């Protein structure tokens, strides 16, 4: 089976500082993985490389068979269509309703989607995240947890093979955070590869999924799912 | 038993309709809505572009009028009027006429009587009063020599100046350097006009680039989200380019209309001799060019701004 994401000797430097240093990794379909490490370890840089927001200084980044490392700016959308993204601050458009936010993602990435189809699929996605009855609400009328659910619905509505989340529980209380993790688990169960960058040690320990540990730009540990290992970065943070 | 899922073909016409609807919504309707929302920050760009386009139109029309004027002057300068003595014998005049007609540098020779000269003078502004002031006809008869090349006029002047049939006090209409002086003045006017236009174009483009930058800045979150959810580059850029085109198009409509009206006024009978060749068609064409230039300038400035500010 082809990996959804593959890093081959990826290095990314900002000036003289190495944000990522010779990283090799592969993510498989249906796999939920955590990306952990102290602040400045390179987690966000790794996610940005996957979403082709930046290019590696050296090495190769493959996303669903596309060479993201050599992709021209005019073709970046080809990668973005294959990657759903969830942010800590949700990044919803305030002037659009929950349903319109989700439908927008669907239609701008594929102009062949009609209004009716977009509405139906947006409603399906909102129902899947438990917000089927809040489609007409604007972001400011929703709680933080609900906004994050809308963001997840937006990220998965086009059924991308990969979902990446940067600190998705950073602004949520612990109960809502667990609900979000259940949601990510369900998404992975349907075959989507899910990569979550997080500082939440409790969640990472209890879920016992694959854990990738970054420290000072180096992938120091790749712990398979089902094991309870020491979180190496805690010692250095 | 394994089943086969049959999917009906999505009608092509319906697909085209859906794509067109979505493109219209996200590119054109979105741009129009944002343009109205950002009208305050767009106003300076609209004003400076309207001024630029109007002045471009007027300067363009003036340039055409000057060019036509220069052609008229060139035509007049290559006609040498050889003034005939009042008491010249007709045989002498005929001999001079023949000599000139046989000269290879001369295209044609015509004779103008004193009466015809008076009639012609009465059509020139200011001269009728001069003609009326005198009891007798002050204008002499002349041989009007059309010289093939304007550079040969001086040589023909030398050839005829001392002929027996020619008036000794005022032999010909030759004015050394007159045509060159007109050319120099026209060239100076053209250079000054172009320099002024270039300066104004720079100001208009700078103001428009800044107004689009303000629009990008005010919608940076929306742009970032569009990019992150996989909107292709043209879809992110499109609304800004259309916004610029709306600004330029509106400026073009106003600038074109004023240019047309100015052209019509200049082409009217009272100014016709100062602006030769400015007809309704020419004025309408100039207005059309001004409108097209507005569209191009607006969308072009947007593209410059996008390249500078969105990509970074």
Interface residues (C-beta under 8 A of the other chain):
Chain A: X51 X73 X74 X76 X77 X80 X81 X85 X91 X92 X93 X104 X105 X107 X108 X109 X111 X112 X113 X114 X115 X154 X158
Chain B: X14 X15 X18 X19 X21 X22 X23 X26 X221 X222 X224 X225 X226 X227 X228 X229 X230 X231 X232 X233 X235 X311
